[in-house]
Amino acid sequence: MAAGSRVIPSMTNIDTIELADERARVVVSPRQGAAILRYDALRSDGVVTPVIKPSEGLLKFGSQLLAPWSNRISGGGFEFDKRFHAIEPNVEGEPFPLHGDAFQKPWRLTRRTGTEAEFVLGDGSIGPYRYYASVLYALENGALSATLTIENRAEIRLPYGLGFHPWFPRKAHTSLQASAKSVWLEDERHLPTRMVPLTDHLDWDFSRRAPLPDTWVNNAFEGWDGRASIVQPDDAIVVSIEASPPLSVFILYSPARDAGFFCFEPVSHTVDAHHIGGLRTLEPRESMTSRTRLRWHEL
């Protein structure tokens, strides 16, 4: 934390925290899972342009934190170390537990400056998971970084995953560049069926800048190099995404051409990884950290 930051003990009753510099403004809600509600570019011409767009669905976030796993777990839970761990569905209308519980709990603001804020979740608890998590948001010259750390506080070792779930505006000319090696196909339950090379789905190959598909996409892409860019000609900005290990997977969710939004989610593992593999085993008191950075510039 930068010099001059303020330690703020036990602040859980704050609705929103705003961070700002000369080029961007960010609004975070401690009560709503330390989620980012807005991230706006402050353009040189005075126009305020949303970099991420708050969801209009059940989860009204601009970007939510994913912990202690990302996406769905099938089968009512998972087996690990010869023991079955049951987990109940946690989101209305979803038959499977989804995205852990970090986004569903209030976080505590512990430190802040005008451009940085740190939040802590001390009582993460879902299924067998007991964990401590922290996130540091920081603005620098309009770029937003988020550093998420989770520590296993259960008495047993367990498989963990992390991720970020930003929602972006989808306009008429939005395009994406993100290199990956393969993609998981999904069934009608949004669970993975098999992984195929991207040469089998050239309309999902974004190794070179390409428009988003007109039809439904809700798939995990493996072998991502941690770099992506979103070009928004209608808003005259480009958004660059950088993600550190273990975020080697991205999930692209775009329901339709006219949906008005899409999600590009840097995550550490694929969907249903508790049954497929890809999670990291943490011993008691062991931790893992992931970081992502969004940066924008004008076209």
N, C-alpha and C positions, 0 to 999 in steps of 0.2 A: 504494500500500500504506500502511496506517495506521501512525502513529508507534508505535514499539515492536515492529515486525515483525522477525522474525529471518531473515537471509539464510542459506540452507542449501545449500551447493554440492554438486553431484553426488550427491544422494540419490535413488538409483534402486531401492534394495532394501527399500523400505518397503511393507508389505502394505496398510495402511489409515491414513487420516488422519481424525480426527474434529473437526468444528467444532460449537460449541454456544453458544447464548445462553439467555435465560430462557424462550423460546417455541419453540425448535426445535433439532433435532440432525441433523447431516448427516455421512455417512460416505462418503469418497472413496477409490478404489483407484488409486494411481499406476501399479501394474503392469498394471492392466486398462484401459489407455487413458484414465487420469484420469477414469474413469466414476464417477458417483454411485451408490453401492450402496443407500443409504437416505436418505430425507429425512422425518423424523418431526416431527409437530406435538406440542408439549408443552402439553396443554390445561390450563385453569384448574382442572379437577376432578381433575387428576393422571393422566388417561388419556393414553397415548401412542398417537397415531393416525398411520398411514402416509399421507403426502401423495402420494408415489409408491410404486409397488410393484415390487420386483425381479422381473424376468422369470423365468419357470420354463422357458423354452426353451433353445435353444443358447447364446444370448447372455444371460448372467445378470446384467443390469444393471438399475438403477433408472432411469438416464438416461445415455445414451452421447453422445459428441461425434461429429459428422458432418463430416469433412474429408478430402480436399480437394473432396468433393462429397457430395451426399445421394442415397440410393436407387440405382437400377439404371442401368447403361449397356449397351445392346444392341449387337449387331453385332460383338462381339469387340474393341471399342474405338471410336475416333472419329476423324474427320478434322478438322484445324484448320490453317489457313494452308497449305492444299494438301498436307498431309502426314498420313498415317494413323498413329495411335498405338494400338498393341495393348495391351490390358489383360486379364489372365487373371482368371477367377473367383477370389474370395478367401474365400468362406464355404462351408463344407461344406453340400452339398445345394442350393446356389444355382447356376443355370446362367450368371448374369451377375455381373460385379463389382458389389459392393454397399457403399455407404456409405464408400468410401475405405479408408484403413488407419489413421487416427488412433486408432480404437477398438481396434485390434489390437496396439498397441505400448505398451511401458512409457514413461511420462512421468517427468520429473525434477521433484521438489519443489524450488522455489527460494526461496520465502518463505512464512511462515505466522505467524498470531497465533491466538488462541483462536477467532476468528470469520471469519478470512480465510485463504485458501491459494492460491498461484500455482504452476502446473505448466507445464513446457516440454517440447515434443517437438522435438528439434533435427535429427532425421534422417528426417522423413517422406519416404517413397519408394514409389511404386506407379505402374507404367506409366511415362509420361514425367515424372510429377510428382516434384519435389524441393522440399521446403518446410520451413519453420520455423513452429511454432505455439505459442501460449501460451493458457492459460485461467486466469482469476481467478474463484474462487468466494468469495462474501461473504454472511454472514448479518447482517441488521439487523432487530431486533425480530421475529424469526421468519421474515422474508422472505428468500428465497434468490435471489441474482443470479449469473449466469454470463456472463462476457465472454470471447469467443473471437476470437483474432486469428490470421491466417495470412499468411505472406510467401512469395512465389514465389522459391525459390532455384535454379530451373532456369536454364539459359542461354538459354532461349527463352520467349516469352510463351505463356501457356496459360489456358484457361477454368477458373475456380474457383467453388466453391459451399460454403456452410456450413450448419450446422443443429444442432438439439438433438433428442434422441429419448427423451423421458421416457415411462415406463409408469405408468399410473394404475390404481387399483383400480376395477373395475366392479361395483357392487352392484345390488340390485333396483331402486333408485330413482335411480340416477345420471343426471344430465342435463347438457347442454352448451349454452353460448351462445357463438357465434363467427360474425361476419358475413363473408361472402365474396360474390363476384359470379358465379363460375362454378366448374365442377368437371370434372376429366378423368375420362372413363370408361376402364376398363382391360380388357385381354383376359385369356385364361387363363394367360398368362405374367407377369402383373402389370405389363405395359407399357401406356402410354397409347395410346388409339385416337383419341379426339376430345374436344374441350372443348365443354361444353354449358352454357347458363345454368341456374342453380339452380331456375328456374321449371319446368324439365323434370323435376326430382327434388325435390319438396317434402318428401319424407321425409328429405332430406339438408340441408334449409335450417335452419340453427341461428341465423339472425339474431335470433330470439327463443328463449329457453330452451326446449329440447325434449329428450325422452328419446333415448338412442342407439337406432338401429335394431336390430331383433332379428336381422337377417341380416347377412351378410358386407359389410363396407365396408373398402376399402383404396385410398383415392382422394386425389388432390391437389386442393386448393381454392385457386383464384386470386383475387386482389383482396382479400385479407384485410387488415383494418385494424390488425392487431397486438395486438388485445385479445380475451381469451376468459375465460370462467369455467366452472368445473366444480362443480356442486352435488352434494354427497354427503349426502343426508338420513340415510342409514343410519349415517353416522359423525358427523353433526351439524356438518359443516364445509363451507365454500366455498373453492375454490382459484381465485385470479385469476392470469391469465397476461398478461404484457406483453412484447412483442418489438419491438426496434428495427429500422429498415431495415439491411440489405436483406431481412429476414425477412418477406416479403409473401405467403408461401404457407404453408398448413398441410396436413399429411398426416394423415388420420384413418384409423387401423387398428383395427378392432373385428371380430374373426372371428365372434363369436356372442354371444347374450344371456347365456349361462352360462359364458363364457370366464373370467370373474373379473378381467379386465384390459381396458384399451384403451390406444392410443397417440395422443397429440396432439402432433405434431411441427412446431415452428416451423422453417421452412427458407427458403432464399433462391431456390429454383427448383423446378420440377416434376420428376416422374420422367422419366428418359431425356433430360434437358435437353441433353446433348451432341449430340443429334440434333434436338431440337425448338427449343432456344434458351432463354435465360433466365439463363445463367451470366455471370459477370463476368470479362473478360479482364484478367489481371495481367501487367504487364511484369516482367522480372527485377528482384527486390528491391522490387517494389511489394507492398502488403499490403491486406487488408480485415478489418473487424471487425464482429462481430454481438454482440448482447446480449439476454438474456432474463431475466425476473424472475418468480418464483413467490411468491405471497403467500397466506396462508390466514387465515381467521377463523372463529369459531364461529357456528353457526346459533342 
